[in-house]
Amino acid sequence: MIPGLWPGIFLTGSACHAAFLYLAAVMSKEIVVSGIRSTGYLHLGNYFGAMRNYVRMQDDFNCYFFVADYHALTTHPDPKLLRENVYRVVAENVACGLDPEKVALYAQSDIPEIPELYLMLNMLAYKGELEKVPTFKDKVRSQPDNVNAGLLTYPVLMTADILIHKGVKVPVGKDQEQHVEMARNFANRFNSRYGETFPEPYPFNYSDQLIKIPSLDGAGKMSKSENVNATIYLADDDDLIRKKVMKAKTDAGPTEHNSEMPDYIQNIFQLMNLVSSPETTETFKAAYNGCTIRYGDMKKQLAEDMVNFVRPIREKSMALQQNPSQIAKILKEGAEKARESSSKTIADARKKIGINYY
């Protein structure tokens, strides 16, 4: 039998064999780590750029997915809203298909080993390289009155998030790829100075091309905080979705057969590719190429398909948010899984550094 496999549980016979098979399967899978900040509302860009892949990854890898509430503190969120935001992010992830039984789904702040590793790694990060990070430069321009140390060392905390589980694959968007490269550098610096401890993490997606979901006004991508009227959020109600889609930017239509599409028209077709049937999309493409496209009809169809896509996610998320004790249970159990991994990593890091005095 296996004493202590879980506290107070002893397994014998076939149950013991099944437990060994389960542990072997988990240990043989590569480790995936990713997080979503607990700010703003999740939108279609989050879903197609990250969460859809999370759902697929949970069957193929040993997954640690977290709500990045420490990262959110760099923009000083209202303390009264922080818990609500964390719970909503958890609910929306579960509503999109993430199974808390298959993954560790937890709040970043519930893992004390993360800030400890963050402190260790800060000793290996240098001011000059951190100031050159494009996302830091963007924040300096966009919020010049709030250039805090957390913004500067954001890539270091992100590295700690990954390395605390010795993560190998990191599903991120294009704008975060440099942070993963920096995580790889910090891991190698630690290994070089203290001995082999961390694997090298790499950006990972199932396809070579990362999906960017365009905003409905044709200007940039959908965002949690910008262009709110041109972004479809997973919490939007049916009528609001219809209003937003019907305001999407179009033009008078092509005047020549098989004309090249402007970017903002390509955007509408891309959205239709994601939520409509292939037959529907092909019908409107044929109409565009034949100069008979009626954008009003196309947007009405897209709006209904978008409503049908978002509605079940919204309804499941809202139902879960009405049961905060269930979300608390998910976070607690996720933290227990994550701490089992993180405690081993921090003990290893402390030993390598020499912080083990008794």
Phi, psi and omega in degrees: 000170182245097177285140174075014177300313165230148184307126176078008183243129177237129185246141178226166173057226184296326178296321178297315179298317180297322179295318178299317180297320180296313181296321179296319180295316180296316184291335183276345182277144174292153185265129177247134178228133175201156181218160176232129180298145180270052177231143178067186181255141178290149186225183182300326177298318176297319183295304185283336179275335185222301193295325177299321177290324177305314183299320178290322183294330187298340178266343185257339188224170172270103195255135172239109180243132186225158172267119189275074182283332174295317178300324181295335183294343179296338178253013173053061179293155177298122180306330180291337183260348187298311180300315180301317180295317179298314181297321180294318179299317177299312182299317182291325176295316179294319180297332179279354175120001179287132184256111181299342177284335184264338185232168168265110180246112192213168174269135180308319184288349178277358183244091184297340179292337180296306179297332177292315178293324176304316178297315179300316183288332177299333178289347181251004180251144187240143186308315183301315182288326180290325180290341181273353183294126183304320181293327176293316177300320179298317180294323179299321179288319187278333180222067185299340180270002181222054178267083185265168182297331179296324177294318181296319184261016178310314180296334179287317176296320177299322177297317179298321177304319184281310188287339181298336175251008184054046182294146180250315182252132184232104178286112181222163174281172183302323184286350180254359184298324180295326178296323178291323176298319177294322177300320178297318179296316180295321177299316180293324177296317179298313181299319182294322183277321189245352183111156185303118183225314188244141171285164177274120178278151180224148173298144182217135169212159182288336178241158180291332184258120178283136182278128172247124183269118184287151174286159184289343179267003177078007182248097178079200183252166176297144188220153176292326190239344182248153178052049186298331180279351179247015181238134176266113179268152181291347178261357181296140177279171187302312184295322180294320177300314180299316181297317181294315182295319182293342178268002181301143184292130174223190178220197182282352180100162182289151177250352177231145180299142176058036177292152175290137182279137169297160183305317185290335174281320174304322180300317180295319178294325178297317178297320178295322177302328185279327188240348182255167178288152178303324180296319179297313181299316181295325178299315181286330175295318178297321178294322178296310181297333180265009178063027178244012183298136173244102186298328178300316178294320180297316181291326176297318179294315179299318180300315180293320178294324178292318177301314181294333179282315186281326188308308182297327177294312181300314184294319179292320179296315181296322179296319180291323179293339175283355180235070185301332179295328178290320177294319178300321179296318178300314181294320181295312180292324177296319179296323179297318177296315184293323181289331176300319178284312187293326181295324177293319181294315183291327176295319178296315180297317178300316180297317181295320180288329182108010179272070177209092191260354180204000000 
